[in-house]
């Protein structure tokens, strides 16, 4: 039988973990929905440049599922461990393809300050 890792927590720690879990869920939900719908041109363009367009929708689904898992203490550890390879894979894919997504309210114009140059 496997159990989640639990640490002694006071009330402030429990509240902090809950708030951070909700924030992370919201972030993962937004990312997942964006990938599922596929309406963001820069996102589709980036996945196409990385030759990974076929995994965009499954990645979006897994992000939503992982975000939901973060909301429930019983599944939080497993959800975090499931999301970790996705984050590592996303970093590696962006690094290998030398593309980066904009991190602000900018329009994606292809070759901009967020594109890595060798």
BELLIN-V686842 format. One line per field, one symbol per residue. burial: # if it has 16 or more other C-alpha atoms within 10 Angstrom, else .. Layout:
burial: ???
This chain:
burial: ................##..##.##..#########.#...###.##..#..#..##.#############.#..####..##.........##....##.#.....#......#...
